[in-house]
Amino acid sequence: EMLALAVGLVPAQDFPDRQILFSVNPTCAADDACRWRNHHIVTRLWTVNDPEAYSAQQVSDKFESGFGPKVKMLDGFEAYMGAPTNEPHKVFFTNIMDSKEEAAAAQAGAKDFMQSTDLSSAITEHIFTEGKIGFEYAVKDLCHAKPDLGGALSLRLWQPKEGFDAAKIVEIFELGFAPEVTKYSGFKLYLGADQTSETYGNVAFFMNIFATEEQAAAANEAAVAFVAGTGEFEGKPYAGDLERVATLVDKRTATVDFFFTCS
């Protein structure tokens, strides 16, 4: 199990020493693995219509076995993750791709796959986003992990109020929250992205990976405290700066079921 220490933690794009674990996409080079700043990310939060008939875990299994081999062969593939959430009727997926067009292709491919299988009657779209990664910090071993990485996600979506924008929210979280959350026990990943959502318009998306669900949940609460400038963040740089300009529209944790990277 990979546990991170704050010592020596630097942005993931500064790690040149990557080894190939599996290479299914000829455009994916070893030195590209987990260097995701300025790459493009799409997210899909599905509602499971009847968890007793078709569980979130079964949905994740279906996408892993059926869509996984397809998306890994797309040009620009970088990562694919699936994670049933802490709510039994929600399941989360994300793809990271080189370009905006390649990310859109992955998003469309996931929808097409759903429509072509029995998932078409089992799940419905809840929140889908598309956009560009503004920053990413990761432990050095993250992209050496096997597909069964394990761990837990903390997921947050912030909507800027009128006169503000998501890119600025991402910037402030990197400046003020990243130096703190990367020190937390169990830390594996933190990224932020300026996104577009049909549901909420321009939004700031944030994702952490931690070793346990408890640690992931604590990171979610810490992010809320950072925006409010309370608790451990009282008096710290940038804490409280977003309180009047950003609204939290979604916050949840999820258990990592699978995590494929191009490394």
Residue pairs with C-beta under 8 A, 6 or more apart in sequence:
1 150
1 211
2 139
2 141
2 142
2 145
2 188
2 211
3 185
3 186
3 211
4 139
4 182
4 186
4 187
4 188
6 182
6 183
9 137
9 139
9 182
9 183
10 137
11 37
11 135
11 136
11 137
12 34
12 35
12 36
12 37
12 136
12 137
12 138
12 142
12 189
13 34
13 35
13 36
13 37
13 136
15 34
15 35
15 138
15 140
16 31
18 30
18 31
18 32
18 33
18 34
18 143
18 144
18 263
19 30
19 144
19 263
20 30
20 263
21 144
21 146
21 261
21 263
23 262
24 69
24 72
24 73
24 77
24 262
25 72
25 73
25 74
25 75
25 77
25 262
27 75
27 76
27 77
27 98
28 77
28 78
28 262
28 263
30 263
32 78
32 262
33 78
33 143
33 261
33 262
33 263
34 79
34 136
34 138
34 142
34 143
34 261
34 263
36 78
36 79
36 96
36 133
36 136
36 191
37 133
37 134
37 135
37 136
38 132
38 133
38 134
39 78
39 96
39 97
39 98
39 132
39 133
40 96
40 97
40 98
40 99
40 100
40 102
40 103
40 130
40 131
40 132
40 133
41 94
41 95
41 96
41 97
41 103
41 129
41 130
41 131
41 132
41 133
41 191
41 193
41 195
41 205
42 94
42 95
42 97
42 103
42 104
42 106
42 107
42 128
42 129
42 130
43 92
43 93
43 94
43 127
43 128
43 129
43 195
43 205
44 92
44 93
44 94
44 107
44 110
44 125
44 128
45 85
45 90
45 91
45 92
45 126
45 127
45 128
45 250
46 59
46 90
46 91
46 92
46 93
46 123
46 124
46 125
46 126
47 89
47 90
47 123
47 124
47 125
47 126
48 54
48 55
48 56
48 59
48 88
48 89
48 90
48 91
48 122
48 123
49 89
49 121
49 122
49 123
49 124
50 122
51 88
51 89
53 122
54 118
54 119
54 122
54 123
55 84
55 88
56 84
56 85
56 88
56 89
56 90
56 91
57 84
57 257
59 84
59 91
59 119
59 122
59 123
60 82
60 83
60 84
60 91
60 93
60 257
60 258
61 257
62 117
62 119
63 82
63 93
63 110
63 113
63 119
64 82
64 257
64 258
66 113
66 117
67 109
67 110
67 113
68 80
68 258
68 260
70 109
70 113
71 77
71 80
71 95
71 106
71 109
71 110
72 80
72 260
72 262
74 97
74 102
74 105
74 106
74 109
75 98
75 102
75 105
76 97
76 98
76 99
76 102
76 103
77 95
77 97
77 102
77 106
77 262
78 95
78 96
78 97
78 98
78 261
78 262
79 94
79 95
79 96
79 259
79 260
79 261
79 262
80 93
80 94
80 95
80 96
80 106
80 258
80 259
80 260
81 93
81 94
81 95
81 256
81 258
81 259
81 260
82 91
82 92
82 93
82 256
82 257
82 258
83 91
83 92
83 93
83 153
83 254
83 255
83 256
83 257
84 90
84 91
84 92
84 254
84 255
84 257
85 91
85 92
85 155
85 252
85 253
85 254
85 255
86 213
86 217
86 252
86 253
86 254
86 255
87 252
90 126
90 252
91 123
91 254
92 153
92 155
92 252
92 254
93 110
94 207
95 103
95 106
95 107
95 110
96 103
96 133
97 103
97 105
97 106
100 130
100 132
103 130
104 130
107 128
107 130
113 119
114 120
114 123
127 157
127 197
127 199
127 200
127 250
128 197
128 198
128 199
129 157
129 193
129 195
129 196
129 197
129 203
129 205
130 195
130 196
131 166
131 193
131 194
131 195
131 196
131 205
132 193
132 194
133 191
133 192
133 193
134 167
134 170
134 171
134 174
134 192
134 193
134 194
135 170
135 174
135 178
135 190
135 191
135 192
136 189
136 190
136 191
136 192
137 178
137 182
137 189
137 190
137 191
138 188
138 189
138 190
139 187
139 188
139 189
142 149
142 188
142 189
142 209
143 261
143 263
144 263
145 259
145 261
147 258
147 259
147 260
148 258
148 259
149 209
149 256
149 258
149 259
150 211
150 256
151 186
151 188
151 209
151 210
151 211
151 212
151 216
151 256
152 209
152 210
152 211
152 212
152 213
152 215
152 216
152 253
152 254
152 255
152 256
153 207
153 208
153 209
153 210
153 216
153 253
153 254
153 255
153 256
154 206
154 207
154 208
154 210
154 216
154 217
154 219
154 220
154 223
154 252
154 253
155 205
155 206
155 207
155 220
155 250
155 251
155 252
155 253
155 254
156 205
156 206
156 207
156 220
156 223
156 248
156 250
156 251
157 195
157 197
157 200
157 203
157 204
157 205
157 206
157 248
157 249
157 250
157 251
158 166
158 169
158 203
158 204
158 206
158 227
158 242
158 246
158 247
158 248
158 249
159 166
159 200
159 201
159 202
159 203
159 204
159 246
159 247
159 248
159 249
160 166
160 168
160 169
160 202
160 203
160 204
160 245
160 246
160 247
161 244
161 245
161 246
161 247
163 245
164 245
164 246
165 194
165 202
166 194
166 195
166 202
166 203
166 204
167 194
167 204
169 204
169 242
169 245
169 246
170 192
170 193
170 194
170 204
170 206
172 238
172 241
172 242
173 192
173 204
173 206
173 223
173 226
173 242
174 192
175 237
175 238
176 226
176 233
176 236
176 237
176 238
176 239
176 241
177 222
177 223
177 226
177 238
178 190
180 222
180 226
180 232
180 233
180 236
181 187
181 190
181 208
181 219
181 222
181 223
182 190
184 210
184 215
184 218
184 219
184 222
185 211
185 215
186 210
186 211
186 212
186 215
187 208
187 209
187 210
187 215
188 208
188 209
188 210
188 211
189 207
189 208
189 209
190 206
190 207
190 208
191 206
191 207
192 204
192 205
192 206
193 204
193 205
193 206
194 202
194 204
195 202
195 203
195 204
195 205
196 202
196 203
197 203
200 249
203 249
204 246
206 223
208 216
208 219
209 216
209 256
210 216
210 219
213 253
213 255
216 253
216 254
217 253
220 251
220 252
220 253
222 231
222 232
222 233
224 248
224 251
225 231
225 232
225 233
226 233
226 238
226 239
226 242
227 240
227 242
227 243
227 246
227 248
228 240
228 243
229 235
229 236
229 239
229 240
229 241
229 243
230 240
233 239
233 240
